[in-house]
Amino acid sequence: MDIAEVARQSGVPASTLRFYEEKGLIRSIGRQGLRRVFSPNILERLALIALGRSAGFSLDEIARMIGAKGNPTIDRDLLINKADELDKTIQKLTAMRDGLRHAAVCPAPSHMECPKFRRLLGLAAQGAIGGADAGKPPRKRGSGKA
């Protein structure tokens, strides 16, 4: 299957496929003219990569788990740690959602007079909600780093 067909069937752009190949996540089996050719199991490998990305794993973590030869070696401890991390994220997002919903219907004259909103504000200031980047300046776009 050539790179255009893989891109069409998987929905992954050819540029991303080339990047994944550079990172060692996938391997072409040859060339057809100037186009890379991949084995049919490439679609399953791309599905594993997509699943890992959806779960929040880095490409390096995914590369270690799926192995260079295509035989996945799933690190169960890494999966447990990621699941625990997701639980913490869910708790933070749930608290944020509940706080925002309360603030939307709070009878206080202003949000700054609402005790629950003030508590939410305090947690945000401490970095207890909002993720690891809370309180940091936003990253500049277009820096070329991926």
DSSP file (Angstrom, degrees, kcal/mol; ACC not computed):
  #  RESIDUE AA STRUCTURE BP1 BP2  ACC     N-H-->O    O-->H-N    N-H-->O    O-->H-N    TCO  KAPPA ALPHA  PHI   PSI    X-CA   Y-CA   Z-CA
    1    1 A M              0   0    0      0, 0.0    37,-3.6     0, 0.0     2,-0.1   0.000 360.0 360.0 360.0 127.1    0.0    0.0    0.0
    2    2 A D  B  >  -A   37   0A   0     35,-0.2     4,-2.4     1,-0.1     3,-0.4  -0.344 360.0-100.6 -82.7 169.0    1.6    3.3   -1.0
    3    3 A I  H  > S+     0   0    0     33,-1.9     4,-2.6     1,-0.3     5,-0.2   0.821 120.9  54.6 -59.7 -35.6    1.6    6.4    1.3
    4    4 A A  H  > S+     0   0    0      2,-0.2     4,-2.3     1,-0.2    -1,-0.3   0.904 110.1  46.7 -66.0 -40.2   -1.3    8.1   -0.5
    5    5 A E  H  > S+     0   0    0     -3,-0.4     4,-2.9     2,-0.2     5,-0.3   0.900 112.1  50.1 -68.3 -41.0   -3.5    5.0    0.0
    6    6 A V  H  X S+     0   0    0     -4,-2.4     4,-2.6     2,-0.2     6,-0.4   0.932 111.9  48.5 -61.4 -44.9   -2.4    4.7    3.7
    7    7 A A  H  X S+     0   0    0     -4,-2.6     4,-2.1    -5,-0.2     5,-0.2   0.914 113.4  47.5 -61.3 -43.1   -3.2    8.4    4.2
    8    8 A R  H  < S+     0   0    0     -4,-2.3    -2,-0.2     1,-0.2    -1,-0.2   0.937 117.1  41.0 -64.6 -47.4   -6.6    8.0    2.5
    9    9 A Q  H  < S+     0   0    0     -4,-2.9    -2,-0.2     1,-0.2    -1,-0.2   0.845 124.4  36.0 -72.2 -33.6   -7.6    4.9    4.5
   10   10 A S  H  < S-     0   0    0     -4,-2.6    -1,-0.2    -5,-0.3    -2,-0.2   0.722  95.7-130.3 -93.3 -22.3   -6.3    6.0    7.8
   11   11 A G     <  +     0   0    0     -4,-2.1    -4,-0.1    -5,-0.3    -3,-0.1   0.528  66.2 130.8  80.3   5.1   -7.1    9.7    7.7
   12   12 A V        -     0   0    0     -6,-0.4    -1,-0.3    -5,-0.2    -2,-0.2  -0.826  63.2-116.6 -92.9 123.9   -3.5   10.5    8.7
   13   13 A P    >>  -     0   0    0      0, 0.0     4,-2.1     0, 0.0     3,-0.5  -0.213  18.5-119.0 -59.7 149.6   -1.8   13.0    6.5
   14   14 A A  H 3> S+     0   0    0      1,-0.2     4,-2.5     2,-0.2     5,-0.2   0.856 114.9  58.2 -57.2 -36.6    1.2   11.9    4.4
   15   15 A S  H 3> S+     0   0    0      1,-0.2     4,-2.0     2,-0.2    -1,-0.2   0.883 106.8  47.9 -62.9 -37.0    3.3   14.5    6.2
   16   16 A T  H <> S+     0   0    0     -3,-0.5     4,-3.1     2,-0.2    -2,-0.2   0.888 109.0  53.8 -69.7 -39.2    2.4   12.9    9.6
   17   17 A L  H  X S+     0   0    0     -4,-2.1     4,-2.0     2,-0.2    -2,-0.2   0.919 109.5  47.9 -60.3 -43.0    3.2    9.4    8.2
   18   18 A R  H  X S+     0   0    0     -4,-2.5     4,-2.2     2,-0.2    -1,-0.2   0.899 112.2  49.9 -63.8 -39.7    6.6   10.7    7.2
   19   19 A F  H  X S+     0   0    0     -4,-2.0     4,-2.2     2,-0.2    -2,-0.2   0.928 109.3  50.9 -63.4 -45.5    7.1   12.2   10.6
   20   20 A Y  H  X>S+     0   0    0     -4,-3.1     5,-2.5     1,-0.2     6,-0.9   0.876 109.4  51.7 -59.7 -37.1    6.1    8.9   12.3
   21   21 A E  H ><5S+     0   0    0     -4,-2.0     3,-1.0    -5,-0.2    -1,-0.2   0.915 108.1  50.7 -66.8 -41.6    8.6    7.1   10.1
   22   22 A E  H 3<5S+     0   0    0     -4,-2.2    -2,-0.2     1,-0.2    -1,-0.2   0.879 110.4  50.3 -60.1 -38.3   11.4    9.6   11.2
   23   23 A K  H 3<5S-     0   0    0     -4,-2.2    -1,-0.2    -5,-0.1    -2,-0.2   0.548 117.0-115.2 -78.5  -7.9   10.4    8.9   14.8
   24   24 A G  T <<5S+     0   0    0     -3,-1.0    -3,-0.2    -4,-0.5    -2,-0.1   0.623  83.0 120.4  84.0  13.0   10.6    5.2   14.3
   25   25 A L  S   <S+     0   0    0     -5,-2.5     2,-0.3    -6,-0.2    -4,-0.2   0.835  80.8  16.2 -78.0 -33.3    6.9    4.6   15.0
   26   26 A I        -     0   0    0     -6,-0.9     2,-0.4    -9,-0.2    -2,-0.3  -0.901  69.1-149.4-134.3 163.7    6.2    3.1   11.6
   27   27 A R        -     0   0    0     -2,-0.3    12,-0.4    -3,-0.1     2,-0.2  -0.999  10.9-137.0-137.6 134.9    8.4    1.7    8.8
   28   28 A S        -     0   0    0     -2,-0.4    10,-0.3    10,-0.1     3,-0.1  -0.566   9.0-146.4 -82.6 156.2    8.0    1.6    5.1
   29   29 A I        -     0   0    0      8,-3.2     2,-0.3     1,-0.2     9,-0.2   0.406  66.2 -51.3-102.9   1.2    8.8   -1.7    3.3
   30   30 A G  E     -B   37   0A   0      7,-1.0     7,-2.5     2,-0.0     2,-0.3  -0.990  62.9 -76.5 161.3-162.2   10.1    0.0    0.2
   31   31 A R  E     -B   36   0A   0     -2,-0.3     2,-0.5     5,-0.2     5,-0.2  -0.969  10.9-157.3-134.9 149.7    9.3    2.5   -2.5
   32   32 A Q  E >  S-B   35   0A   0      3,-2.9     3,-1.6    -2,-0.3     2,-0.5  -0.889  81.5 -50.4-122.4  94.9    7.2    2.6   -5.6
   33   33 A G  T 3  S-     0   0    0     -2,-0.5     0, 0.0     1,-0.3     0, 0.0  -0.666 123.4 -23.3  70.3-123.4    8.8    5.3   -7.6
   34   34 A L  T 3  S+     0   0    0     -2,-0.5     2,-0.3    -3,-0.1    -1,-0.3   0.522 119.9  97.6 -94.0  -7.3    9.2    8.1   -5.2
   35   35 A R  E <  S- B   0  32A   0     -3,-1.6    -3,-2.9     1,-0.1     2,-0.1  -0.623  74.9-120.8 -89.8 139.8    6.4    7.0   -2.9
   36   36 A R  E     - B   0  31A   0     -2,-0.3   -33,-1.9    -5,-0.2     2,-0.4  -0.454  24.3-147.2 -70.3 147.5    6.9    5.0    0.3
   37   37 A V  E     -AB   2  30A   0     -7,-2.5    -8,-3.2   -35,-0.2    -7,-1.0  -0.967  13.0-165.8-120.5 136.7    5.2    1.6    0.4
   38   38 A F        -     0   0    0    -37,-3.6   -10,-0.1    -2,-0.4    -7,-0.0  -0.859  24.1-107.6-121.3 154.4    3.8    0.2    3.7
   39   39 A S    >   -     0   0    0    -12,-0.4     3,-1.9    -2,-0.3     4,-0.2  -0.374  38.4-106.1 -73.6 159.9    2.7   -3.3    4.6
   40   40 A P  T >  S+     0   0    0      0, 0.0     3,-1.1     0, 0.0     4,-0.3   0.774 115.8  67.5 -59.8 -26.9   -1.1   -3.9    5.2
   41   41 A N  T 3> S+     0   0    0      1,-0.2     4,-1.9     2,-0.2     3,-0.3   0.491  73.8  92.6 -74.9   1.5   -0.7   -4.0    9.0
   42   42 A I  H <> S+     0   0    0     -3,-1.9     4,-2.7     1,-0.2    -1,-0.2   0.846  78.7  58.8 -60.8 -33.8    0.2   -0.3    8.9
   43   43 A L  H <> S+     0   0    0     -3,-1.1     4,-1.8     1,-0.2    -1,-0.2   0.891 105.9  47.4 -65.4 -38.7   -3.4    0.6    9.5
   44   44 A E  H  > S+     0   0    0     -4,-0.3     4,-2.0    -3,-0.3    -1,-0.2   0.902 111.8  50.8 -67.2 -40.0   -3.5   -1.4   12.8
   45   45 A R  H  X S+     0   0    0     -4,-1.9     4,-2.2     1,-0.2    -2,-0.2   0.906 109.6  50.2 -63.7 -41.9   -0.2    0.2   13.9
   46   46 A L  H  X S+     0   0    0     -4,-2.7     4,-2.6     1,-0.2    -1,-0.2   0.860 107.8  54.3 -64.6 -34.8   -1.6    3.7   13.1
   47   47 A A  H  X S+     0   0    0     -4,-1.8     4,-2.4     2,-0.2    -2,-0.2   0.894 107.6  50.2 -65.1 -39.5   -4.7    2.8   15.2
   48   48 A L  H  X S+     0   0    0     -4,-2.0     4,-2.4     2,-0.2    -2,-0.2   0.908 111.0  49.0 -63.3 -41.7   -2.4    1.9   18.1
   49   49 A I  H  X S+     0   0    0     -4,-2.2     4,-2.6     2,-0.2    -2,-0.2   0.929 111.5  49.2 -62.8 -45.1   -0.7    5.2   17.7
   50   50 A A  H  X S+     0   0    0     -4,-2.6     4,-2.5     1,-0.2    -2,-0.2   0.897 110.8  50.3 -61.8 -41.2   -4.0    7.1   17.6
   51   51 A L  H  X S+     0   0    0     -4,-2.4     4,-1.7     2,-0.2    -1,-0.2   0.927 111.3  48.5 -63.0 -44.7   -5.2    5.2   20.7
   52   52 A G  H  <>S+     0   0    0     -4,-2.4     5,-2.6     1,-0.2     4,-0.4   0.911 112.0  48.4 -61.5 -43.5   -2.0    6.1   22.6
   53   53 A R  H ><5S+     0   0    0     -4,-2.6     3,-1.3     1,-0.2    -1,-0.2   0.907 109.3  53.5 -63.9 -41.8   -2.3    9.8   21.6
   54   54 A S  H 3<5S+     0   0    0     -4,-2.5    -1,-0.2     1,-0.3    -2,-0.2   0.847 107.3  51.9 -61.5 -33.7   -5.9    9.9   22.7
   55   55 A A  T 3<5S-     0   0    0     -4,-1.7    -1,-0.3    -5,-0.2    -2,-0.2   0.545 124.1-105.5 -81.0  -6.8   -4.9    8.5   26.1
   56   56 A G  T < 5 +     0   0    0     -3,-1.3    -3,-0.2    -4,-0.4     2,-0.2   0.583  67.8 148.6  96.3  10.6   -2.3   11.3   26.4
   57   57 A F      < -     0   0    0     -5,-2.6    -1,-0.3    -6,-0.2     2,-0.1  -0.513  46.8-119.2 -76.4 147.1    0.9    9.3   25.8
   58   58 A S     >  -     0   0    0     -2,-0.2     4,-2.4     1,-0.1     5,-0.2  -0.387  25.8-110.0 -76.3 162.6    3.8   11.0   24.1
   59   59 A L  H  > S+     0   0    0      1,-0.2     4,-2.7     2,-0.2     5,-0.2   0.865 120.7  54.5 -62.6 -34.8    5.1    9.7   20.8
   60   60 A D  H  > S+     0   0    0      2,-0.2     4,-2.0     1,-0.2    -1,-0.2   0.914 108.7  47.6 -65.0 -41.8    8.2    8.5   22.6
   61   61 A E  H  > S+     0   0    0      2,-0.2     4,-1.9     1,-0.2    -2,-0.2   0.913 113.1  48.8 -63.6 -42.1    6.1    6.5   25.1
   62   62 A I  H  X S+     0   0    0     -4,-2.4     4,-2.9     1,-0.2     5,-0.3   0.921 108.5  53.5 -63.6 -43.6    4.1    5.0   22.2
   63   63 A A  H  X S+     0   0    0     -4,-2.7     4,-1.3     1,-0.2    -1,-0.2   0.900 109.4  48.7 -59.0 -41.5    7.2    4.1   20.3
   64   64 A R  H  < S+     0   0    0     -4,-2.0    -1,-0.2     1,-0.2    -2,-0.2   0.882 114.6  46.2 -65.4 -37.1    8.6    2.2   23.3
   65   65 A M  H  < S+     0   0    0     -4,-1.9     8,-3.9     1,-0.2    -2,-0.2   0.884 115.4  41.9 -76.1 -38.3    5.3    0.4   23.8
   66   66 A I  H  < S-     0   0    0     -4,-2.9     4,-0.3     6,-0.3    -1,-0.2   0.627 103.1-141.7 -89.3  -9.8    4.6   -0.6   20.2
   67   67 A G    ><  -     0   0    0     -4,-1.3     3,-0.9    -5,-0.3    -3,-0.1   0.420  21.3 -91.6  69.9 151.5    8.2   -1.6   19.5
   68   68 A A  T 3  S+     0   0    0      1,-0.2    -1,-0.1     2,-0.1    -4,-0.1   0.791 123.5  51.6 -68.9 -29.4   10.3   -1.1   16.4
   69   69 A K  T 3  S-     0   0    0      2,-0.2    -1,-0.2   -43,-0.0    -2,-0.1   0.401 117.8-106.4 -93.3   3.9    9.4   -4.5   14.9
   70   70 A G  S <  S+     0   0    0     -3,-0.9    -3,-0.2    -4,-0.3    -2,-0.1   0.486  81.7 124.3  90.1   1.5    5.6   -4.0   15.3
   71   71 A N        -     0   0    0      2,-0.0    -1,-0.2     0, 0.0    -2,-0.2  -0.831  61.3-131.8 -97.3 104.0    5.1   -6.4   18.2
   72   72 A P        -     0   0    0      0, 0.0     2,-0.5     0, 0.0    -6,-0.3  -0.277  20.9-171.0 -58.8 132.6    3.5   -4.3   21.0
   73   73 A T        -     0   0    0     -8,-3.9     2,-0.4    -9,-0.2    -6,-0.2  -0.845  15.9-157.6-121.5  89.6    5.1   -4.6   24.4
   74   74 A I        -     0   0    0     -2,-0.5     2,-0.9    -8,-0.1     3,-0.1  -0.566  10.4-140.3 -79.2 123.2    2.7   -2.8   26.6
   75   75 A D     >  -     0   0    0     -2,-0.4     4,-1.9     1,-0.2     3,-0.2  -0.729  13.1-163.5 -81.4 104.9    4.1   -1.6   29.9
   76   76 A R  H  > S+     0   0    0     -2,-0.9     4,-2.4     1,-0.2    -1,-0.2   0.848  87.2  54.8 -63.9 -35.4    1.3   -2.3   32.3
   77   77 A D  H  > S+     0   0    0      1,-0.2     4,-2.7     2,-0.2    -1,-0.2   0.901 106.7  51.7 -63.8 -39.3    2.7    0.0   35.0
   78   78 A L  H  > S+     0   0    0      2,-0.2     4,-2.3     1,-0.2    -2,-0.2   0.893 109.6  50.3 -62.9 -39.5    2.8    2.9   32.4
   79   79 A L  H  X S+     0   0    0     -4,-1.9     4,-2.5     2,-0.2    -2,-0.2   0.910 110.9  48.5 -64.2 -42.5   -0.9    2.2   31.6
   80   80 A I  H  X S+     0   0    0     -4,-2.4     4,-2.4     2,-0.2    -2,-0.2   0.923 111.8  49.4 -64.1 -44.0   -1.8    2.2   35.3
   81   81 A N  H  X S+     0   0    0     -4,-2.7     4,-2.3     1,-0.2    -2,-0.2   0.903 111.8  48.6 -61.7 -41.0    0.1    5.5   35.9
   82   82 A K  H  X S+     0   0    0     -4,-2.3     4,-2.5     2,-0.2    -1,-0.2   0.904 110.2  51.5 -66.5 -40.3   -1.6    7.1   32.8
   83   83 A A  H  X S+     0   0    0     -4,-2.5     4,-2.1     2,-0.2    -2,-0.2   0.903 110.6  48.8 -62.3 -40.7   -5.0    5.9   34.1
   84   84 A D  H  X S+     0   0    0     -4,-2.4     4,-2.0     2,-0.2    -2,-0.2   0.902 110.5  51.1 -63.9 -40.9   -4.3    7.5   37.5
   85   85 A E  H  X S+     0   0    0     -4,-2.3     4,-2.1     1,-0.2    -2,-0.2   0.902 109.5  50.3 -62.1 -41.9   -3.2   10.7   35.8
   86   86 A L  H  X S+     0   0    0     -4,-2.5     4,-2.8     1,-0.2    -1,-0.2   0.885 106.7  55.4 -64.5 -38.7   -6.5   10.7   33.8
   87   87 A D  H  X S+     0   0    0     -4,-2.1     4,-2.2     2,-0.2    -1,-0.2   0.921 108.7  47.8 -58.9 -43.9   -8.5   10.2   37.1
   88   88 A K  H  X S+     0   0    0     -4,-2.0     4,-2.3     2,-0.2    -2,-0.2   0.903 111.9  49.7 -64.0 -40.9   -6.8   13.3   38.5
   89   89 A T  H  X S+     0   0    0     -4,-2.1     4,-2.8     1,-0.2     5,-0.2   0.911 109.6  51.3 -63.7 -42.3   -7.6   15.2   35.4
   90   90 A I  H  X S+     0   0    0     -4,-2.8     4,-2.6     2,-0.2    -2,-0.2   0.910 109.4  50.7 -61.3 -42.7  -11.2   14.1   35.5
   91   91 A Q  H  X S+     0   0    0     -4,-2.2     4,-2.3     2,-0.2    -2,-0.2   0.921 112.2  46.9 -61.5 -44.1  -11.5   15.2   39.1
   92   92 A K  H  X S+     0   0    0     -4,-2.3     4,-2.3     1,-0.2    -2,-0.2   0.926 114.0  46.8 -63.9 -44.7  -10.0   18.7   38.3
   93   93 A L  H  X S+     0   0    0     -4,-2.8     4,-2.9     2,-0.2    -2,-0.2   0.874 111.0  52.3 -66.8 -36.6  -12.3   19.1   35.2
   94   94 A T  H  X S+     0   0    0     -4,-2.6     4,-2.7    -5,-0.2     5,-0.2   0.920 110.4  47.9 -64.4 -43.7  -15.4   18.0   37.2
   95   95 A A  H  X S+     0   0    0     -4,-2.3     4,-2.3     2,-0.2    -2,-0.2   0.905 113.2  48.7 -62.8 -41.0  -14.6   20.5   39.9
   96   96 A M  H  X S+     0   0    0     -4,-2.3     4,-2.6     2,-0.2    -2,-0.2   0.935 112.1  48.2 -64.4 -46.5  -14.1   23.2   37.3
   97   97 A R  H  X S+     0   0    0     -4,-2.9     4,-2.6     1,-0.2     5,-0.2   0.936 112.9  47.7 -59.1 -47.7  -17.4   22.3   35.6
   98   98 A D  H  X S+     0   0    0     -4,-2.7     4,-2.3     1,-0.2    -1,-0.2   0.897 112.5  49.6 -62.8 -40.2  -19.3   22.3   38.8
   99   99 A G  H  X S+     0   0    0     -4,-2.3     4,-2.6    -5,-0.2    -1,-0.2   0.908 111.8  47.8 -65.0 -42.1  -17.8   25.6   39.8
  100  100 A L  H  X S+     0   0    0     -4,-2.6     4,-1.9     2,-0.2    -2,-0.2   0.903 111.5  50.1 -66.0 -41.3  -18.7   27.2   36.5
  101  101 A R  H  X S+     0   0    0     -4,-2.6     4,-1.0    -5,-0.2    -2,-0.2   0.916 112.2  47.9 -63.1 -41.8  -22.2   25.9   36.6
  102  102 A H  H >X S+     0   0    0     -4,-2.3     4,-1.1     1,-0.2     3,-1.0   0.942 110.2  51.8 -63.5 -45.8  -22.7   27.3   40.1
  103  103 A A  H 3< S+     0   0    0     -4,-2.6     3,-0.2     1,-0.3    -1,-0.2   0.839 104.2  58.8 -59.9 -33.1  -21.2   30.7   39.1
  104  104 A A  H 3< S+     0   0    0     -4,-1.9    -1,-0.3     1,-0.2    -2,-0.2   0.799 120.3  25.7 -67.5 -28.2  -23.6   30.8   36.2
  105  105 A V  H << S+     0   0    0     -4,-1.0    -1,-0.2    -3,-1.0    -2,-0.2   0.333  86.9 134.1-117.4   5.6  -26.7   30.6   38.5
  106  106 A C     <  -     0   0    0     -4,-1.1     8,-0.1    -3,-0.2    -3,-0.0  -0.325  50.7-144.8 -61.4 133.8  -25.3   32.0   41.7
  107  107 A P        +     0   0    0      0, 0.0    -1,-0.1     0, 0.0    -4,-0.1   0.541  62.6 117.6 -78.7  -5.1  -27.6   34.5   43.3
  108  108 A A  S    S-     0   0    0      1,-0.1     6,-0.1     3,-0.1     4,-0.0  -0.296  78.4-117.0 -60.8 147.4  -24.7   36.7   44.6
  109  109 A P  S    S+     0   0    0      0, 0.0     2,-0.3     0, 0.0    -1,-0.1   0.836  95.9   8.8 -57.4 -34.4  -24.7   40.2   43.2
  110  110 A S  S >  S-     0   0    0      1,-0.1     3,-1.6     0, 0.0     4,-0.4  -0.973  77.0-114.0-142.5 159.2  -21.3   39.5   41.5
  111  111 A H  G >  S+     0   0    0     -2,-0.3     3,-1.4     1,-0.3     7,-0.2   0.851 115.3  61.5 -60.2 -33.8  -19.2   36.5   41.0
  112  112 A M  G 3  S+     0   0    0      1,-0.3    -1,-0.3     5,-0.1     6,-0.0   0.657 102.4  52.3 -70.1 -13.6  -16.5   38.0   43.2
  113  113 A E  G <  S+     0   0    0     -3,-1.6    -1,-0.3     4,-0.0    -2,-0.2   0.468  85.9 101.4 -96.5  -4.4  -19.0   37.9   46.1
  114  114 A C    <>  -     0   0    0     -3,-1.4     4,-2.6    -4,-0.4     5,-0.2  -0.718  63.8-151.7 -84.8 120.0  -19.9   34.3   45.6
  115  115 A P  H  > S+     0   0    0      0, 0.0     4,-2.2     0, 0.0    -1,-0.2   0.885  96.4  49.9 -59.3 -39.7  -18.1   32.1   48.2
  116  116 A K  H  > S+     0   0    0      2,-0.2     4,-2.1     1,-0.2     5,-0.1   0.908 111.7  47.6 -67.5 -40.3  -18.0   29.1   45.9
  117  117 A F  H  > S+     0   0    0      2,-0.2     4,-2.5     1,-0.2    -1,-0.2   0.899 110.8  52.2 -66.4 -39.6  -16.5   31.1   43.0
  118  118 A R  H  X S+     0   0    0     -4,-2.6     4,-2.3     2,-0.2    -2,-0.2   0.892 109.0  50.4 -62.2 -39.7  -13.9   32.6   45.4
  119  119 A R  H  X S+     0   0    0     -4,-2.2     4,-2.2     2,-0.2    -1,-0.2   0.913 110.7  49.1 -63.5 -43.1  -12.9   29.1   46.5
  120  120 A L  H  X S+     0   0    0     -4,-2.1     4,-2.2     1,-0.2    -2,-0.2   0.895 110.0  51.9 -62.0 -41.4  -12.6   28.1   42.8
  121  121 A L  H  X S+     0   0    0     -4,-2.5     4,-2.2     1,-0.2    -2,-0.2   0.903 108.8  50.5 -61.8 -43.0  -10.5   31.2   42.2
  122  122 A G  H  X S+     0   0    0     -4,-2.3     4,-1.6     2,-0.2    -2,-0.2   0.902 109.4  50.3 -62.9 -42.3   -8.2   30.3   45.1
  123  123 A L  H  X>S+     0   0    0     -4,-2.2     5,-2.3     1,-0.2     6,-0.8   0.897 110.2  50.6 -63.0 -40.1   -7.7   26.8   43.8
  124  124 A A  H ><5S+     0   0    0     -4,-2.2     3,-0.9     1,-0.2    -2,-0.2   0.903 108.4  52.2 -64.4 -40.4   -6.8   28.1   40.4
  125  125 A A  H 3<5S+     0   0    0     -4,-2.2    -1,-0.2     1,-0.3    -2,-0.2   0.831 109.8  49.4 -65.1 -31.9   -4.3   30.5   41.9
  126  126 A Q  H 3<5S-     0   0    0     -4,-1.6    -1,-0.3    -5,-0.1    -2,-0.2   0.557 115.1-116.8 -82.0  -8.7   -2.7   27.6   43.8
  127  127 A G  T <<5S+     0   0    0     -3,-0.9    -3,-0.2    -4,-0.6     4,-0.1   0.601  78.5 128.4  82.1  10.9   -2.5   25.5   40.6
  128  128 A A  S   <S+     0   0    0     -5,-2.3     2,-0.3    -6,-0.2    -4,-0.2   0.716  75.2  28.2 -74.3 -20.0   -4.9   22.9   42.1
  129  129 A I  S    S+     0   0    0     -6,-0.8    -2,-0.1    -9,-0.1   -36,-0.1  -0.934  99.7  53.9-132.3 160.0   -7.1   23.1   39.0
  130  130 A G  S    S-     0   0    0     -2,-0.3     3,-0.3   -41,-0.1    -1,-0.1   0.476  99.7 -94.1  98.4   2.1   -6.4   24.0   35.4
  131  131 A G    >   -     0   0    0      1,-0.2     3,-1.2    -4,-0.1    -2,-0.1  -0.158  58.1 -52.2  86.0 179.3   -3.6   21.6   34.7
  132  132 A A  T 3  S+     0   0    0      1,-0.3    -1,-0.2    -4,-0.1    -3,-0.0   0.717 130.3  57.8 -69.2 -23.4    0.2   21.8   34.8
  133  133 A D  T >  S+     0   0    0     -3,-0.3     3,-2.1     2,-0.1    -1,-0.3   0.439  73.8 127.3 -90.8   1.0    0.3   25.0   32.6
  134  134 A A  T <  S+     0   0    0     -3,-1.2    -3,-0.1     1,-0.3    -4,-0.0  -0.348  78.7  14.5 -61.3 134.1   -1.9   27.1   34.9
  135  135 A G  T 3  S+     0   0    0      1,-0.3    -1,-0.3    -5,-0.1    -2,-0.1   0.348 101.6 113.7  84.3  -7.0   -0.3   30.3   35.8
  136  136 A K  S <  S-     0   0    0     -3,-2.1    -1,-0.3     1,-0.1     3,-0.1  -0.707  76.2-103.0 -94.0 149.0    2.3   30.0   33.0
  137  137 A P        -     0   0    0      0, 0.0    -1,-0.1     0, 0.0     0, 0.0  -0.399  48.8 -93.9 -66.0 149.1    2.4   32.4   30.1
  138  138 A P        -     0   0    0      0, 0.0     2,-0.1     0, 0.0     3,-0.0  -0.308  43.4-106.0 -64.4 147.0    0.9   30.9   26.9
  139  139 A R        -     0   0    0      1,-0.1     2,-0.3    -3,-0.1    -3,-0.0  -0.401  35.3-107.7 -69.5 148.4    3.4   29.3   24.5
  140  140 A K    >   -     0   0    0     -2,-0.1     3,-0.6     1,-0.1     2,-0.2  -0.601  34.2-128.9 -75.7 136.8    4.2   31.2   21.3
  141  141 A R  T 3  S+     0   0    0     -2,-0.3    -1,-0.1     1,-0.2     0, 0.0  -0.533  84.4  30.3 -83.4 152.9    2.7   29.6   18.2
  142  142 A G  T 3   +     0   0    0     -2,-0.2    -1,-0.2     3,-0.1    -2,-0.0   0.743  69.1 136.0  76.7  23.7    4.8   28.9   15.2
  143  143 A S  S <  S-     0   0    0     -3,-0.6     3,-0.1     2,-0.2    -2,-0.1   0.582  70.4-120.6 -80.1  -7.7    8.0   28.2   17.0
  144  144 A G  S    S+     0   0    0      1,-0.3     2,-0.4     2,-0.0    -1,-0.1   0.414  73.5 124.4  85.9  -2.6    8.6   25.1   14.8
  145  145 A K              0   0    0      1,-0.1    -1,-0.3     0, 0.0    -2,-0.2  -0.770 360.0 360.0 -94.2 136.1    8.7   22.8   17.8
  146  146 A A              0   0    0     -2,-0.4    -1,-0.1    -3,-0.1    -2,-0.0   0.372 360.0 360.0-120.0 360.0    6.3   19.8   17.8
